[in-house]
Amino acid sequence: MAFDDRVTPLGRTRLVDEVTNHLRTLIITGVLAPGQQLLQTELSEQLGVSRTPLREAFRILEREGFVRVSNGNNTLEVIDLSPEDMVALYEMREVIDGLAARLAAERGIDELEHAHLTELVNRIARASKPMAAGDRAVAHADLHTRIAELSGNPHVIAQIPMIRLSAQMLARRLQTVIAHAPTVSDDMIEQGADDHQGVVDAIASGNAKQAERIARSHIRKTMHSPLLTAQSAPG
């Protein structure tokens, strides 16, 4: 007897998500360093999981841009984005994030969505002091991608993988700044929190011009900050 196709193996789905999230955090925090090869046999033993969910996690991370095929298609390795790579991505982000914020404000959001966006801002704050790099990276990416979704523009929404990758890889570079210039990093985090809340409030109030202005300014600040001018990410 065949079951309804909506009946799916929840345990496996959760395991794949857990493995993916764990590997993503290890990349962001530099435990898995740029250029490091990811070998299925070793990782499956270390993580205590079979190769099947690990392979699926690899595919997800490859689609997101965190790993790439190397060594003649035999292995995967952790990507290394140079400062120039990051600047190129954030040049795109300035346009896309600004447009997303403006369109979201023009379309309008309800009180429930405003509360959700505000909670994402609060999640970033809670993960900032004390710093929990993995949690902060996910919350930060979630906020920016949610605003992109709220734009309602399919071409903006299609850029979500790029938004998530650049936002989360930025977190890896944040570790360098925290280690070498904690006062500077505190100022950037505080300024970023103000920008995030400002964009959210402008979207909620329907102020499209202000939402776009703050969103673009936020990205420009990032482009000219030590986060992108530092010569190497931790690892």
N, C-alpha and C positions, 0 to 999 in steps of 0.2 A: 504494500500500500504506500503510495507516494504522499508525502506531506506537502502542505502548502509551502511554496518557495520562500515565503516570508519567515519560515522557521529556520534560523541560522545558528551555527555553533558559537554561542556567546563566549565560551571559555577561550576558544582559539582567537577570536577577535580581540578580546581583552589582552591576551598574551602578546599578540603582534603589536598592539598599541603600546603596551608597557615596554617591550623591547625597543621599539622605535623611539619612544620618548627618552628612554635611558641612554641609548646610543647618541641621540641628538644632544642631550645634556653633556655627555662625555666629550663631544666635539666642541661644544660651546665653551666649556670650562678648560679646554686644552688637555684633558687627560688623554684623549685620542688626538695626537698632534697633527698639524698639517703635513701631508705627504705620507702619513703612516698607512701601511697596507692593512686591510681588514680581512683576516683569514677566518673562514667559516669554522674550521675545526677548532682553532684556539678559542675563538669568541664563544662558540656554543658551549665549550667546556667551562669557560670562566663565568658565563652568565647562567649556566645550568639549564639551558633550553635546547631543544632539538634544532636541527638545521632548517626545518620548514618555516617556523615563524621568523627565524633569523634572516632567511633569504627574502621573505616578504618585507621585513623591516629594511633590508638593504635596498630593495626596489623603491620603497617609499622615499628613503633618504636620497636616492639617486635622482628621483623626480623632483625633489625639493632643492637639489643642488648642493647638498652637503658632502656627497661623495661622488667619485667619477671612476669610470673603468680605466684600468692601467695594465701595464705588463702584458700587452697583446690580448686584451679582453679576458685575461685569466683571473684577475683580482680587482678589488676596489680599493681606492685610497681616499683619505680625507682631503678635501680641497684646501687650497691655500689662496685666499684672496689678498692681493697686494693692496696697498693704499690707493694705487691708481684704479684698480678694479672696483674698490669700494666707492671712490669718488664718482666713477662712471655710473654705478648703480644709483647713487644718491642724486646725481643730476637728473636721472629719470624720475626718482622718487619725488623731487621737488614739484614737478609738473603733475604727477599722478596723485600724490597725496593732497595737493592743493585742489585739484579738480574733484577728487572724491569728497573732500570736506564741503566744497561749495554745493555739489549736487545733493549730498545728504541733507544739507540745510534747506535747500530749495524743495526737496521732497517732503521734508519734515519727519520728525520722529515723535513717538508717544512717550508718556512718562515712564513706562516700563523699560523702553529702550534707553532712555536717558539714564535711568538708574543702573542699567546693565553696563553702559559705557563708563559711568562714574565708578562702578565697582571694579572695572578693569584698571582704571587709573589708581584706585586704592590698592589693588593687588600689586601693581608696580611699586608703589610706595612701601608696602609691607615687605616686599622682597629686596628693597634697596638698603634698609637699615634694620638689622645687619644684612649685608649683601648675601643674597642667595642667587647666584648668577643664573643657574638653570631656570628657576622659577620666574625670575625677573625677565629673562629673555622671552619665555613663552607668553607671559602677560603682556609684555610690550608689543610683541608681534600680533597677539590677539586683538589688541586695541586698534592698531593700524589696519589690520585686515578686516575687522568688523566695520570700520568706517568706509573702507573700499566696497564692502558688500552693500552698505546702506546707500551708496551712490546710485545703485540701480542700473548703472551703465555696464553692459556686458564686456566692453573692452577694458574698462578699469578693473572689473572683477577678474578678467583673464590675467591680470598682472599680480594677483595675490601670491603665487609662488615666489616671484621676485621680491615682493614686499616682505614676505615672511623670511626668506633667506637673508636678505640684507639686514633686516632688523635683528635677527638672531645672531648672525655672524658679527654684527657690531658689538654684541655682548661679549664676545671673546676678546675683542680689542679693548673693551672697558677694563678688563683685568689688568692690562699693562698700565693703564693710566692710574688705576687704584693703587697699584704696587709702587709706582714711582712719583705720583703727585696726588696724594689723597685729598688735599684741599681743593685742587682743581676738579677732581672727580665729584666731590660733594657739591660744588657750585654747579656743575653741569647737570647733575641729577636733580637738584632743586629747580633749576631753570627749566629742565625738561618736564618736570611735574607740573609747573605753572602753565607751560605751553599745552600739555595734554588736556588739562582741565579747561583751559581757555578754548581750545578747539571744540571740546565736547559741549560746553555751555553755549558757544556760538551756534553750533548745529541745532541744539535743543531750542534756542530762541529764534531760529530761522534766519539768522544774520549770515547770509551766504558770503558776502564780501569779507566779513571779519573772519569767518571760518577758514576761507581760502588763504587770507593774509597770514593768519597765525600758523596754519599748517605749512605753508611755504617757508615762512621765516624759521620755523622749527627745524626743517630739513637743511636750510642754508647754514644755520648755526652748527649743525652736526658736521656738515661738509668742511667747515673751517675750524673745527675743534681738534684737540689732540687725539680724539678717537680715530680720525682718519689721517692725521699727519704723523702719528707714531709709525715708526719704520717696521715694526713686527708685532704680530699677535703673540700671545703667550703660548707656550707649548714647548 
